[in-house]
Structure formats: C-alpha cells, structure tokens
Amino acid sequence: MTKLKLVAFASLGLFALGSTGCYGETIEPGHRGLVFNPKSGGLGHEVLGPGYHKTSAGGRIDDFDVTYSTKTEDMHALSSEGLAVDLRVAVRYRPIVAELYFLDTEIGANYYDEVIGPEFRSAARGVLARHSYVDLNKVNEKVEDEIETDLRRRTKGKHLEITAVTLEQVDYAPEIATAVRARVAGEQEAARQKAQMENDSLKRKLEIERASEQDKLRTEAELRQKQNERALAAEQAEIDKTKAQTDAQVAIVSAKAEAEAAKYLAKAETEKHRAQASTITPLEVQMHAYDALAQLGGSGTTLYLGDFSHVPQFLFGGMTVPGAGAAARPASVTRPASLKTWATAEPPKFQ
C-alpha cells in the first residue's frame, strides 16, 4: 500500500468518524493533555492522563511531555579576563503538571524556545563572566550550581521545573591551552615539591619526636634507677641502723649480764672471805701474825717481847714463862725460820 493510498484511507476514516460524530485522541505514557474546544468553553482546566480521550467536533487535545527533557546549548562566552571561550552546557527540565493550564495559556507548548532557552544562555554567560578563564575546569561544579540557581530565579513563576545544569565541555584557544598546560604542569611540579618538602619536614619532625621520646624514656629509666638505688640505700641504712641498735642492745645486755655476774662473783667472794674469816680461830690469827713477823725479820732474827703474858704457851713446850700472868720485863726470843718448824723446835732461849 503506497503512502498516497494510506493518506486517502486515513481521510476516509476521519470522514467516517466525523459523519458519525465520534472524535478523540490518545495521550501516551509520560504525557499529559488539556482539551481545547473552541465551540464549548475553550481550554479545559482538567489535566488528562495517558489513554484515549473523546473530543467534540472541531476540538483537540494540547499534549505536553511531562518527563524530564535535556537540551544542550553550544555557547560562546567571555571569561573574567575578557578572553573568549567556547563551551557546551546542558539543562534538564520539565513542565509542572499541576500548572499545565497556566503554562498552555501563558506560554504554550513551545516553552523551551520561548522561556528556558534564552534565559539559560543569558544565565550561563553571566556566570562565566565572573570566573577566570583558566579555572573553569577546576570550578566546573561551582559554575554549574551558579548557572542552575540563576536560571531558576529567571524562570520562577513560569510553570517550569529546572532540575540540573551540567558543564559538558570547555574549549580553549590553542595558545591559551598551551599556557594552561604549562601552568598546570608548573602547579603540579610545585605541588609535588611542596609535598616532598612537607614529607621531609614530617619525617624530620617524626625523627625529632622519636629521639625526644627515647631521651625521655632514657631519662625516666635513669631516674627510676636512681630512685631504686636511693630506696636500696635507705633500706640498707635502715638495716644497718637496726643491726647497730640490735648490737648495742646485745652489748648492753651482755654488759649488764657481765656486771651482774661480776656483782654476784664479788658478792660470792665477799661471802667466801666472810665465811673464811668466820671459821679462823684466834690461834690461827696469831700464827699468821708470827709468820708475817718471821717474813719481815728473816731467819735467825731475835725478837724481844715486852709482855710474855700474851705469848701462846704452846710455843714454850710446857715451859713456864717468867712473869706469865703478870707484867714481865722484856725478853728476847730467837725463832726458827718459820712458824711451821717453831712448834717442833726446841724451846726458845731467853736472854
């Protein structure tokens, strides 16, 4: 079937529908529509969803794509230095469904060309004029946000929703591109050197901190050692002090014991002498006295006794001493060498 035949067949179908009074259109998914009937009320306020909708003779449905649409613009703008730059920018948008009646009555279905496109290009040029030529690639996200904010401000109240702006491409002039590459290379080298210096500085700092920490640990160890030595010395001094006190107490106890022993010995000796003295007879005393006289005089000494009454009778072997019992005149006595032989010797001779 040729194209001409198809057109003829469609015309016949429309004629047949018109003759029977059945009119209508289908709204696709992602689209909304408004019925326009010039004979009965004009544009309707009701927003029609996807599906088939009947219309009266001479009426139509104004169809709107309410999905997100993206439009890309190639722009020629100037940077803050006044240098020309070519770029490609995209905007994503869609109409506000609840405001389709006002969009259709105020702007119409060609709202991008009427509103979004002009405002989009103007906003992009204004934002680019505030940024440096060589910094566009570095601040592209910031540029996108600024363009989007400015475009929303410009289209506010136009029944449209702006969802995103993206900076897809920036083209520099060849000489500018070379300068930018040189600048970027220089910045990268400077950044590398700076990072190297920072790494070296950090390394030296860590080494200093490590050495300081080691010195601190060494000092603390020496301090602990000295404290231990002082503690040991104090303990040893306490031990020596205790030992000295113990030795002194032992010496005192020993001295006291010795003194007490000496005291008891002296007392015992005194008691012994006292006992001995108490057992000596007067005769033994006289014998010891004469013995002492013999030692003083030596052998063959003549002693003169002034009172024979005090001479023991046993010395004379039964002789009667003249004047015994009364005062007698002095007489001389020759005695043996010792009193032990005196008792057995011959009676003394008196002269």
LINGI-V847507 format. One record per helix or strand of 3 or more residues. SS is the DSSP state (h for helix, s for strand). FROM is the first residue (numbers start at 1). TO is the last residue. If there is no record, write none. Layout:
BEGIN
SS & FROM & TO
SS & FROM & TO
END
This chain:
BEGIN
h & 3 & 20
s & 23 & 27
s & 31 & 37
s & 51 & 55
s & 60 & 65
s & 69 & 78
s & 84 & 95
h & 97 & 106
h & 111 & 128
h & 133 & 135
h & 140 & 154
s & 160 & 171
h & 174 & 279
h & 282 & 297
s & 302 & 305
h & 308 & 310
h & 313 & 316
s & 331 & 334
h & 339 & 342
END
